[in-house]
Amino acid sequence: MEDDAPVIYGLEFQARALTPQTAETDAIRFLVGTQSLKYDNQIHVIDFDDENNIINKNVLLHQAGEIWHISASPADKGVLATCYNKSEYPQGSGCPRATCYNQRVSPGVWVPADHLLQ
């Protein structure tokens, strides 16, 4: 067994949400959602090439709010859902509001699910 150097991936913002994308069978892929009150949040799609010990990434904007949870569909690699908190709600107004935000991927293009219904 060959000793490979560890691979580290850094984020620009704090992150709380991480999930593997198990429906993707051709790659080792993870989804990470950031949590920032000041800036647009992001979904990082991270592919790990274990043969070459390399990380490839695609960063997508998630302008709806800070991501508290992210989940990938176990059956369709193009579907994910995020639960997020909108920053426009004043602090101290009770529990954060969470809403599911579904997205479907089509070769490199991620769009909100409500646009798919039109």
C-alpha positions, -999 to 999 in steps of 0.1 A, spaced: 0 0 0 13 34 -10 14 62 15 -4 91 0 -1 126 14 -33 139 31 -56 160 10 -70 192 26 -98 214 12 -103 248 27 -135 270 26 -138 307 24 -167 307 49 -177 287 79 -195 255 70 -220 234 90 -235 211 63 -217 182 46 -230 152 28 -217 126 4 -234 123 -30 -240 85 -30 -260 85 -63 -229 95 -81 -212 61 -88 -185 73 -111 -168 97 -87 -162 103 -50 -182 134 -44 -192 155 -14 -214 186 -11 -206 213 14 -229 242 23 -215 274 39 -231 295 66 -225 332 64 -247 361 75 -228 388 56 -221 372 22 -239 350 -3 -235 314 8 -221 287 -14 -225 250 -22 -192 234 -29 -193 203 -51 -161 185 -43 -148 156 -64 -119 135 -50 -97 116 -74 -83 88 -52 -60 75 -79 -41 108 -83 -49 122 -48 -64 153 -63 -95 174 -55 -116 192 -81 -143 216 -71 -173 235 -85 -186 264 -63 -223 273 -67 -240 304 -52 -268 298 -27 -283 333 -23 -313 321 -3 -295 321 31 -271 304 54 -272 266 49 -280 246 80 -284 212 64 -277 198 30 -289 164 16 -282 147 -17 -308 124 -33 -297 87 -30 -314 79 -63 -308 110 -86 -273 126 -86 -289 158 -100 -311 165 -70 -301 180 -36 -320 199 -9 -308 225 15 -325 238 47 -315 274 52 -321 304 74 -329 337 56 -308 365 71 -335 391 66 -354 378 97 -344 400 127 -325 383 155 -345 374 185 -377 369 165 -379 333 176 -367 302 159 -349 305 126 -371 298 96 -359 269 76 -372 260 41 -362 233 17 -346 246 -15 -343 219 -41 -319 220 -70 -313 199 -100 -280 196 -119 -277 195 -156 -241 193 -168 -227 221 -147 -259 242 -144 -278 243 -110 -312 259 -109 -339 262 -82 -365 234 -85 -394 259 -90 -377 269 -123 -379 233 -135 -417 233 -132 -421 262 -156 
